[in-house]
């Protein structure tokens, strides 16, 4: 499956990455690749995809344009959440030690590839 290879390459390219998942507009998993329990990855992604959708809705009238991605940083991890299109989102989970610039570079490449696949 093409989604699986994109997600695997993303996780394998980002130091300290835990997993990546593609979710639909309802937060349902389409495909994931992770070094953890897939249930945990699906649980995190379901909620974060919905957060991105809500942020995009509230920001839609702003002159800055549509929100494309969001970074959530917590004490122990980072989450990158990006819109593949209006209906699908990509979520990358990594440990806090992950180099953010490199993670965003590979994340954006994965988004581009997923946009072509959908």
Secondary structure, 3 states (H helix, E strand, C coil): CHHHHHHHHHHHHCCCEEEEEEEECCCCEEEEEECCCHHHHHHHHHHHHHHHHHHHHHHCCCCCCCCCEEEEECCCEEEEEEEEECCEEEEEEEECCCCHHHHHHHHHHHHHHHHHHC
